[in-house]
Amino acid sequence: GYISVYKHLETIIVSQFTNVKKGDFIATLGNTGSLSHGAHLHFEMWKNGNALDPEHFILDNANRSL
């Protein structure tokens, strides 16, 4: 039920719908899009159609539950 979304990438390393886990390299940062100002990553997490706070997936939150 989880979907991750990445935008403004230079190079995509994994294919769409690939299962990834913590620590996997998925892409390189880029500077794409008309509103982009410098290399960065736009990252979204969704579960069953609901947006989630991506901080829970970036930081080491072993003591936090989703």
LINBELQUI-V178946 format. One record per pair of residues at least 6 apart in sequence whose C-alpha atoms are under 8 Angstrom apart, sorted by sequence separation. I is the first residue (numbers start at 1). J is the second residue. D is the distance in whole Angstrom. If there is no record, write none. Layout:
# LINBELQUI-V178946
I:J:D
I:J:D
This chain:
# LINBELQUI-V178946
20:26:8
31:37:7
45:51:6
46:52:5
31:38:5
44:51:7
45:52:5
30:38:8
31:39:5
44:52:8
45:53:7
56:64:8
30:39:5
31:40:7
44:53:8
45:54:6
29:39:6
30:40:6
44:54:6
56:66:7
14:25:8
29:40:5
30:41:7
43:54:7
13:25:7
14:26:5
29:41:6
13:26:5
14:27:7
12:26:6
13:27:5
12:27:4
13:28:8
11:27:5
12:28:7
10:27:7
11:28:5
9:27:7
10:28:6
11:29:7
9:28:6
10:29:5
11:30:8
9:29:5
10:30:4
8:29:7
9:30:4
10:31:7
8:30:5
9:31:7
10:32:7
8:31:6
9:32:7
8:32:5
8:33:7
8:36:8
8:39:8
9:40:8
8:40:7
9:41:7
8:41:6
7:41:6
8:42:6
6:41:7
7:42:5
6:42:5
7:43:7
5:42:8
6:43:5
5:43:6
6:44:7
4:43:7
5:44:5
4:44:6
5:45:6
4:45:5
3:45:6
4:46:6
2:45:7
3:46:5
2:46:6
3:47:6
2:47:4
1:47:5
2:48:7
1:48:5
